[in-house]
Amino acid sequence: MKFGVIFPQLEITADPAMVRDYVQAAEQLGFDHMAIYDHVLGADPAGHPGFNGPYTVDSLFHEPLVLFGYCAAITSRIELVTSVLIAPQRQTALIAKQAAEVDVLSGGRLRLGLGIGWNAVEYEALNENFHNRGRRLEEQIAVMRMLWTQPVVTFKGRYHTITAAGLNPLPVQRPIPIWLGGMAEAVLQRVARLADGWFPQFRATSQRAQPMLDQLRGYARETGRDPATIGIEGRINAADGGPDTWAAEIAAWRALGATHISFNTMRAGLAGPRDHIEAIRRFKEVAATA
């Protein structure tokens, strides 16, 4: 099982030195990967009556693929993971181009987690349709994989048209691994058919985890896939307890067949970036003996 960290962008500040110190600390501590959440815009609740999303205009979010271009230059080993990038609110060919560039600059260290998101405010601002985002994501995946593996692509679909065009440079990984995040049944079916892995996004392992994993694996068999080829990334939150809790959660995810675990230090009452580094250091000690 591989261990990673969630980049604590809500609490890391916009100081490039703090970003650098955290990213390099995660690599030096031996973590296998670093994952990052995504939001382009935050909504002002005062302008959106009834808005109850977990993030607002006051929530700091670094842009994932731009940040990963920076990370590619200051690291040499750690895998860079979007967990998840909201793909349908972006232009597909542009995602493919940016992802390929990160993969090239990092030497093939990108894992592209995708999702459909929940924030209609962002979709409106980015001029994309919030209501067909799941269907468009499926076609986006097909288009991106073509662009990453073929020098010239011609494609005519429901949502995309490409006429004799291609990316240059192509990525190191051909194709870049695509994982999907979300908990709905439609997401499980999509993962089983299309994805290399799944971000369950459980707050913690629970009685819900095993039934949903069984459901996913059943869908995979129906499509003729070996469920063991689908990666599963659990998540452990520092806010939920200390080292004993973390060790128990690692054991629980291992029993469920998880291939990866990420440790999230946000919203755990940490005072600043240095405390986040200390928290991931403590977690790595637990993971090394779990």
TIBADREN-626050 format. One record per residue (C-alpha): residue number from 1; z, y, x. Coordinates in Angstrom, 2 decimals, decimal comma. Each point is the difference from the previous one (the first is absolute). Layout:
N
     n         Z         Y         X
   NUM         Z         Y         X
...
***
This chain:
290
     n         Z         Y         X
     1      0,00      0,00      0,00
     2     -0,91      3,45      1,28
     3      2,33      2,98     -0,22
     4     -0,94      3,63     -0,50
     5      1,33      3,37     -1,07
     6     -0,89      2,45     -2,73
     7     -0,80      3,37      1,54
     8      2,72      2,25     -1,50
     9     -2,26      2,89     -0,77
    10      2,12      1,47     -2,78
    11      2,70      0,63      2,61
    12     -1,79      0,09      3,37
    13     -0,85      3,75     -0,25
    14     -3,34      1,55      0,96
    15      1,00      0,31      3,67
    16     -2,61     -1,88      2,10
    17      2,66     -0,81      2,61
    18      2,13     -1,78     -2,60
    19     -3,03     -1,93     -1,23
    20     -0,86     -1,02      3,55
    21      3,55     -1,05      0,85
    22      0,34     -2,17     -3,09
    23     -3,37     -1,71      0,34
    24      0,49     -0,74      3,68
    25      3,56     -1,21     -0,61
    26     -1,27     -2,46     -2,62
    27     -2,49     -1,41      2,47
    28      2,48     -0,10      2,88
    29      2,53     -1,84     -2,15
    30     -2,57     -2,74     -0,48
    31     -0,97      0,46     -3,64
    32     -3,30     -1,62     -0,90
    33     -1,23      2,68     -2,38
    34      0,69      3,40     -1,51
    35     -0,89      0,66     -3,64
    36     -0,43      3,34     -1,74
    37      0,02      1,17     -3,62
    38     -2,68      2,33     -1,38
    39     -0,19      3,06     -2,20
    40     -2,50      2,82      0,40
    41      1,66      2,48     -2,34
    42      3,41      0,35     -1,57
    43      0,35      1,22     -3,56
    44      2,27      2,90     -0,94
    45      2,04     -1,34     -2,94
    46      0,32      3,53     -1,37
    47     -3,74     -0,01     -0,61
    48     -0,14     -3,50     -1,47
    49      2,32     -0,47     -3,00
    50      1,27     -3,57     -0,15
    51     -0,86     -0,78      3,62
    52      2,43     -2,60      1,36
    53     -1,64     -1,31      3,15
    54      2,10     -0,93      3,04
    55     -1,72      2,60      2,19
    56     -0,70      3,68     -0,59
    57     -1,43      3,02      1,78
    58      3,24      0,09      2,01
    59     -0,64     -3,49      1,47
    60     -1,46      0,09      3,53
    61     -2,93     -2,39      0,52
    62     -2,02     -0,26      3,21
    63     -3,60     -1,06     -0,65
    64     -0,22     -3,68      1,05
    65     -3,37     -0,28      1,71
    66      0,28      3,32      1,81
    67      3,47     -1,00      1,17
    68     -1,32     -3,37      1,15
    69     -2,61      1,72      2,15
    70      2,91      1,69      1,76
    71      1,97     -3,26      0,15
    72     -2,96     -1,79      1,57
    73      0,24      2,34      2,96
    74      3,77     -0,31      0,55
    75      0,41     -3,76     -0,48
    76     -1,70     -3,09      1,39
    77      1,18     -3,01     -1,98
    78      1,56      0,68     -3,42
    79     -2,13     -0,71     -3,08
    80     -0,68      3,01     -2,25
    81      0,27     -0,74     -3,72
    82     -0,59      2,04     -3,13
    83      2,42     -1,20     -2,65
    84     -1,78      1,14     -2,02
    85     -2,92      2,46      0,13
    86     -1,04      1,12     -3,49
    87     -3,65     -0,94      0,29
    88     -1,54      0,95     -3,38
    89      0,99      3,64      0,41
    90     -2,11      0,14      3,17
    91     -3,71     -0,34      0,75
    92     -0,63     -3,59      1,05
    93     -2,43      0,62      2,86
    94      2,38      2,58      1,45
    95      2,93     -2,45     -0,09
    96     -2,20     -2,56      1,72
    97     -1,00      2,54      2,67
    98      3,55      1,19      0,67
    99      1,36     -3,55      0,07
   100     -2,72     -1,11      2,41
   101      0,81      2,93      2,28
   102      3,72     -0,85      0,03
   103     -0,86     -3,62      0,72
   104     -2,23      1,03      2,91
   105      2,52      2,45      1,48
   106      2,86     -2,49     -0,32
   107     -1,92     -2,96      1,38
   108     -0,03     -1,93     -3,26
   109      3,56      0,63     -1,20
   110     -0,58      1,22     -3,57
   111      1,03     -1,91     -3,14
   112     -1,17      1,86     -3,09
   113      2,32     -0,37     -2,97
   114     -1,50      1,40     -3,20
   115      1,30      0,81     -3,46
   116     -0,95      1,88     -3,15
   117      2,99      2,35     -0,18
   118      1,83      1,53     -2,93
   119     -0,41      3,76      0,41
   120     -2,69      1,41     -2,30
   121      0,60      3,47      1,47
   122     -1,50     -1,12      3,31
   123     -3,02     -1,58     -1,67
   124     -0,72      3,20     -1,89
   125      0,22      2,11      3,15
   126     -2,21     -2,42      1,96
   127     -2,54     -0,09     -2,84
   128      0,25     -3,75     -0,63
   129      0,49     -1,98     -3,20
   130      3,57     -1,21     -0,46
   131     -0,85     -2,36     -2,86
   132     -2,48     -2,36      1,67
   133      1,71     -0,14      3,37
   134      0,67     -3,76     -0,01
   135     -3,61     -0,91     -0,70
   136     -1,25      2,45      2,60
   137      2,37     -1,39      2,64
   138     -1,64     -3,42     -0,24
   139     -3,43      1,48      0,66
   140      1,46      2,18      2,77
   141      1,21     -3,11      1,81
   142     -3,46     -1,57     -0,12
   143     -1,66      3,19      1,20
   144      2,42      0,54      2,89
   145     -0,39     -3,55      1,26
   146     -3,76      0,40      0,00
   147      0,24      3,29      1,88
   148      2,34     -1,52      2,59
   149     -2,20     -3,03      0,72
   150     -3,60      1,16     -0,43
   151     -1,68      2,76      2,00
   152     -2,20      0,94     -2,97
   153      1,09     -0,40     -3,62
   154     -1,88      0,28     -3,27
   155      2,22     -0,40     -3,05
   156     -0,33      0,82     -3,68
   157      3,08     -0,61     -2,11
   158      1,73      1,41     -3,03
   159      1,75      2,75      1,97
   160     -1,75      0,15      3,38
   161     -3,52      0,47      1,28
   162     -0,87     -0,27      3,69
   163     -3,61      0,07      1,13
   164     -0,78     -1,24      3,51
   165      3,01      1,57      1,74
   166      2,83     -1,17      2,21
   167      3,02      0,80      2,13
   168     -0,17      0,61      3,72
   169      2,20     -1,02      1,71
   170      0,86     -3,16     -1,86
   171      3,66     -1,07      0,20
   172      1,36     -2,47      2,52
   173      1,10     -2,28     -2,85
   174     -2,95     -0,99     -2,12
   175      1,25      0,27     -2,66
   176      3,31      1,86      0,22
   177      2,69     -2,00     -1,87
   178      0,59      1,27     -3,54
   179      3,33     -0,56     -1,72
   180      0,91      1,15     -3,51
   181      3,23      1,37     -1,41
   182      1,37     -0,07     -3,53
   183      1,86     -2,21     -2,44
   184     -2,25     -0,25     -3,08
   185     -1,69     -3,25     -0,97
   186     -3,39      1,63      0,57
   187      1,08      0,73      3,59
   188      0,97     -3,64      0,56
   189     -3,39     -1,12     -1,26
   190     -1,72      2,57      2,21
   191      1,96     -1,14      3,06
   192     -0,87     -3,63     -0,68
   193     -3,71      0,79     -0,22
   194     -0,49      2,78      2,50
   195      2,84      0,77      2,39
   196      1,26     -1,26      3,33
   197      3,61      0,62     -1,01
   198      2,43      1,45     -2,52
   199      2,77      2,60      0,13
   200      2,29     -1,16     -2,84
   201      2,03      3,22      0,08
   202      3,16     -1,63     -1,32
   203      2,99      2,17      0,74
   204      1,69     -3,19      1,16
   205     -0,61     -3,70     -0,40
   206      1,03     -1,06     -3,49
   207     -0,57     -2,59     -2,67
   208     -3,26      1,86     -0,74
   209     -1,43     -0,72      3,45
   210     -0,50     -3,75     -0,20
   211     -1,76     -0,02     -3,41
   212     -2,38      2,76      1,07
   213     -0,78     -1,74      3,27
   214     -0,61     -3,25     -1,88
   215     -2,32      1,91     -2,34
   216     -1,92      1,52      2,91
   217     -0,37     -3,36      1,71
   218     -1,21     -1,55     -3,24
   219     -2,67      2,68     -0,38
   220     -1,04     -0,60      3,61
   221     -0,49     -3,72     -0,63
   222     -2,06      0,77     -3,09
   223     -2,39      2,03      2,15
   224     -0,22     -2,79      2,59
   225      2,16      1,75      2,60
   226      2,82     -1,52      2,01
   227      3,08      2,07     -0,97
   228      1,25     -0,33      3,57
   229     -2,83      2,27      1,14
   230      1,40      2,92     -2,02
   231      2,59      2,02      1,92
   232      3,21      1,10     -1,72
   233      1,99      3,00      1,23
   234      3,56      0,38     -1,25
   235      2,01      3,19      0,26
   236      3,66      0,55      0,90
   237      1,69      3,32     -0,71
   238      2,75      1,41      2,18
   239      1,42      1,65     -3,12
   240      0,81     -3,41     -1,48
   241      2,59     -1,02      2,60
   242      0,74     -0,70      3,63
   243     -0,78     -2,73      2,53
   244      1,39     -2,85     -2,12
   245     -2,22      1,03     -2,89
   246     -3,00      0,33      2,28
   247      0,53     -3,48      1,43
   248      0,31     -1,49     -3,49
   249     -3,18      1,77     -1,12
   250     -1,90     -1,24      3,05
   251      1,06     -3,54     -0,81
   252     -0,98      0,41     -3,64
   253     -3,45      1,36      0,83
   254     -0,53     -2,77      2,56
   255      0,85     -2,60     -2,65
   256     -2,56      1,59     -2,33
   257     -2,70     -0,38      2,65
   258     -0,35      3,64      1,02
   259     -2,12      0,57      3,08
   260      1,22      3,56      0,66
   261      3,05      2,17     -0,70
   262      0,28      3,78      0,21
   263      3,25      1,94      0,28
   264      0,30      3,25     -1,94
   265      2,60      2,56      1,15
   266     -0,82      2,77     -2,47
   267      2,50      1,09     -2,65
   268      2,83     -1,70      1,86
   269      1,95      3,18      0,72
   270     -1,16      0,31      3,60
   271      0,46      3,47      1,48
   272     -3,26      0,34      1,92
   273     -2,76     -1,66      2,05
   274      2,37     -1,21      2,70
   275      2,05     -1,86     -2,58
   276     -3,14     -1,74     -1,23
   277     -0,68     -1,20      3,54
   278      3,55     -1,30      0,31
   279     -0,31     -1,80     -3,35
   280     -3,18     -1,83      0,98
   281      1,62     -0,93      3,32
   282      2,89     -1,63     -1,88
   283     -2,40     -1,79     -2,33
   284     -2,00     -1,36      2,94
   285      3,17     -1,52      1,41
   286      0,60     -1,77     -3,32
   287     -3,61     -1,15     -0,25
   288      0,10     -1,44      3,52
   289      2,73     -2,46     -0,97
   290     -0,80     -0,60     -3,67
***
